[in-house]
Amino acid sequence: MTTYKELFGKSVKFLSSDPANDAEGQVWYNSTTGTFKSLLATGAWSSSSPTLSPNQDISGAGTQNAALIVGGYTTVALTSTEEYNGSGWSAGGAYPTALFGIAAVGPQTATIAFGGAVPASTLTATYDGSTWTAVPGTLNTGRRSHGGAGIQTAALAFGGNIPPGGGNVRSETESYNGTSWTAVNALNTARTSLLHGVGTQTATITAGGSLGPGTNVVSATESWNGTSWTTVNSLNTARATGVGGGTQTSSIIAGGTTATAVTGVTESYDGTSWTTSPATMGTARAYLAGCGNASASLAIAGNSPTQTNLTEEYNFSTSVITAAAWASGGNANTARRQLGYTGAGTQNAFQVYGGFSPVGFINNSESYNGSSWTNTPSLNTTRGQLAGFGTQTAAVACGGDGVKTATEEWNGSSWTSVTGMSQGRYEHGGAGTLTAGLAVMGDQGPSTPAGTSCEEYDGTSWTSGGSSNTGRRELGGTGSQTASLVGGGIPTPSVAGATESYNGTSWTTVNSMNVVRGENHTVGGLNGQSSSVSTGGGNYPLYYAITEAWDGTNWSSYASLSGNRFSHSAGGTSASGIVGLGDQPSPTMLVSTEELTGATSTLNYKTLTTS
């Protein structure tokens, strides 16, 4: 009898618990559960952070962890570019011309894009990671919804259609040498909205597409060897506008539209034939963007059937990916907004206080234990529009409506009035701890609105800190007294996305938020200056459920709240955060709470049986 070791060159391990990592297919015996187990690689789609806005007819390029999308269509053609860092989206440089149905290929920092509409464009442009540049050498045949492959200095364009309408489908193929496009052998089947972004200039495949308007989708696959196209085995599911990535011998296709409906079906290609995967996209859609390879790719935005900003990641690995997400927590006892914009504590030990309720400003204080809220002793001074910082058992409340200087300390059981701030302020931010806190900007009365001044608290008294570069109000703060971060705020759109960091002495302007807004509030990280999440907010008359994550350098999109929320309180960390109460545009003052769980990756253990 042949043994496992003779077959695979390894012995079956005898372990009391499953290993933290191991090779796919390695078998071990778990003595605690009395079972044989292994690691299984599978393909699966998981949700990721949404794009900054809904979009369709866009093109994607790059890899799963360094992608971009460019152009597209909402009610008009767009010039926008967005960049993906593996967890969220941020704004990139504008495209030279508003177009949709562009083809883009190459890495995020060296992309080439060509064609598009409207009208049919011959434009070729390159991207260096920040700026698009129109380059010499235009397509011989202007077109949209065409295929592409390769890199900036060796690209391929094929198929597509010439607007108006989608009926003028093309078979022409063109090759680019970094300077000019040259006509080469055409596709065997003229089509538009076909798979692109797979392989190189001399070794690519394309699949699916449409023969024109209506339900004329096809399953045909063609392979390019640098000279000519050869028809090979067809898709199992005929479709147009499907997306994918990979190489000529290892690639995938997903999404698109069949003859009757949008689809989320995924297929993999091994260089010979297509196999339908058990992994199906979470949201079926068409006119989306994609990029990546056969084991790690993206499906981005599109139409499902309305325009969406969804992003999904496909992974074929031994790990199961779970995206960051917000979930409902317990309801507070008193609905309110404009409470301590930065709450005190963590997701499972959170404190809120003051605010504006349906009956006016209040002094109510409540404590959250991770599942339910409990009324606690009230503030001594009734107020809203205040700031706070600290923990559930050692917090500070300061300032508030009008020009209050009042400061109170919380010890876990009662509030005590202490020395007030030197400058009254309201709608300001806060950061830090009971003995090293910060009151940030805010309004300072009718004659000095949206101030730049800040004050530092040492547990006994307040002293002046460094002034910010941009005055604003209705903002949140995060971090410590010597390493804090603020972003967003009002009064004007020109400052509402501004972000500044503080080193304990002076403020430095850093990269702005992608979506300008005030009344947004911040979930801190272990160090809020290098890891935090900004939640909700608004830019009247628009209010948002969006969130953005800060990685110490840039803001990018993150898991959205379940609904619009502003003038709320936030706390915890970027991996385990909380937002509570606040307002919605109705206006509807809220009692609801949402809890954040960061992204996780767990190994896909398989228990072996004889069945």
Protein Blocks (a to p, Z undefined) as FASTA:
>chain_A
ZZfklmnopacdddfbdcfbdcehiacddfknopacddddddddddddddfbdcehiace
djfklccdeedjfkbccfbdcddehjaccdddddfbdcehiacedjfklccdeedddddd
fbdcddehjaccddehiafbdcehiaceddfklccdeehiddehjklccfbdcddehjac
cdddddfbdcehiaehiajfklccdeejifbehjldcfbdcddehjaccdddddfbdceh
iaceddfkbccdeehjdfkbccfbdcddehjaccddfbdcfbdcehiaceddfkbccdee
hidkbccfbdcdddddfbdcdddddddddddfbdcehiafbagddfklccdeejjdfkbc
cfbdcddehjaccdddddfbdcehiaceddfklccdeejehjafbdcddehjaccddddd
fbdcehiaceddfklccdeejiebjklghifbdcddehjaccdddddfbdcehiadedjf
klccdeeddfbfklmmgccddehjaccdddddfbdcehiacdddfblkloccdeehiddf
bdcfbdcddehjaccdddddfbdcehiacedjfklccdeehidfkbccdfbdcddddddd
ddddddddfZZ
